[in-house]
Amino acid sequence: MPCLFCRIIAKELPAKVLYEDDYVLAIADINPVAPVHILIMPKKHIARIDSPEAIDCTSALFSAVKQLVALHNLSDPGFRVVTNAGHAGGQSVDHLHLHLLGGRQLTWPPG
């Protein structure tokens, strides 16, 4: 059975798509922790950021970040990009994805 994000990428499950190109899909997070909370994922299934094949998609992921930051006017005052790896790291879906957060003052540490 394909993972949750692979099913969203295949359009088998609904999601609010905010950006899409040949390599990346970005959707609104269904449980946002900031006014802007976007999940950015490679269309190819890659389990996590430390997977060997993750290096192949980093340029496409960060290109999407750049475009979404501009689209949502996040450059000033700022934004955060986070990825979680493994259960202890907070990864809840085993498909590499970035969280783009912004639209309010973010605190550190996050939790």
Secondary structure as the mmCIF struct_conf table of DSSP 4:
data_model
#
loop_
_struct_conf.conf_type_id
_struct_conf.id
_struct_conf.beg_label_comp_id
_struct_conf.beg_label_asym_id
_struct_conf.beg_label_seq_id
_struct_conf.end_label_comp_id
_struct_conf.end_label_asym_id
_struct_conf.end_label_seq_id
HELX_RH_AL_P HELX_RH_AL_P1 LEU A 4 ILE A 9
TURN_TY1_P TURN_TY1_P1 ALA A 10 LYS A 11
BEND BEND1 GLU A 12 LEU A 13
STRN STRN1 VAL A 17 GLU A 20
BEND BEND2 ASP A 22 TYR A 23
STRN STRN2 VAL A 24 ALA A 28
BEND BEND3 ILE A 30 ASN A 31
BEND BEND4 VAL A 33 PRO A 35
STRN STRN3 VAL A 36 PRO A 42
BEND BEND5 LYS A 43 LYS A 44
TURN_TY1_P TURN_TY1_P2 ILE A 49 ASP A 50
BEND BEND6 SER A 51 SER A 51
HELX_RH_3T_P HELX_RH_3T_P1 PRO A 52 ASP A 56
TURN_TY1_P TURN_TY1_P3 CYS A 57 CYS A 57
HELX_RH_AL_P HELX_RH_AL_P2 THR A 58 LEU A 71
TURN_TY1_P TURN_TY1_P4 HIS A 72 ASN A 73
TURN_TY1_P TURN_TY1_P5 SER A 75 PRO A 77
STRN STRN4 PHE A 79 VAL A 82
BEND BEND7 GLY A 86 GLY A 86
TURN_TY1_P TURN_TY1_P6 HIS A 87 GLY A 90
BEND BEND8 VAL A 93 HIS A 95
STRN STRN5 LEU A 98 GLY A 102
BEND BEND9 GLY A 103 ARG A 104
HELX_LH_PP_P HELX_LH_PP_P1 GLN A 105 THR A 107
BEND BEND10 TRP A 108 PRO A 109
#
